[in-house]
Amino acid sequence: MQYSAATAQERKDAQAPHNLYIVGLFLFDLFMTPAVIGLKIGMIGLLIPLAFSGALIAYIWLRGRSSALPWFVAAHWKFAFARCKVLMLGYALTAALVLVAWLLSSISDDHNMSAILWTAMTRIALMPTLITVMITAVLEFSATAQAVKGEVPDKIAAAFPPPAV
């Protein structure tokens, strides 16, 4: 939906949630997660980037609920949170696969086989999150372009109708 009532400042402000989300993706998911793996902190260390990412998602959600924002800007904060939901789905799939990896490695009688299973399965378990990160990054870059053009997705506009002008 084209929202012609959006001012230049509102269009600029509407880019903020998308830029924040993209920075969070790159910083927490693409840089911090491999660093934690490389430092061999262990699987508990993966909770560090997850906690930072969760805090960012909570901030985007809270900011989208703010009544002080103009409609166009608030709609883009809600749009960014919709992408956050997709990312949280990726996190949930990864958590389920880590649980499967833990169960499979715990039933093995051989300690070496258990370690091999754990290592292999946890690396595979990270794939849903990494794929989701890549997909949502591309989607957020396009959302930034939509904010510049003064557009709001029809689905967001239907759920959060614009004020009467």
Secondary structure, 3 states (H helix, E strand, C coil): CECCCCCHHHHHHHHHHHHHHHHHHHHHHHHHHHHHHHCCCCHHHHHHHHHHHHHHHHHHHHHHCCCCCCHHHHHHHHHHHHHHHHHHHHHHHHHHHHHHHHHHHHCCCCHHHHHHHHHHHHHHHCHHHHHHHHHHHHHHHHHHHHHHHCECCHHHHHHCCCCCC
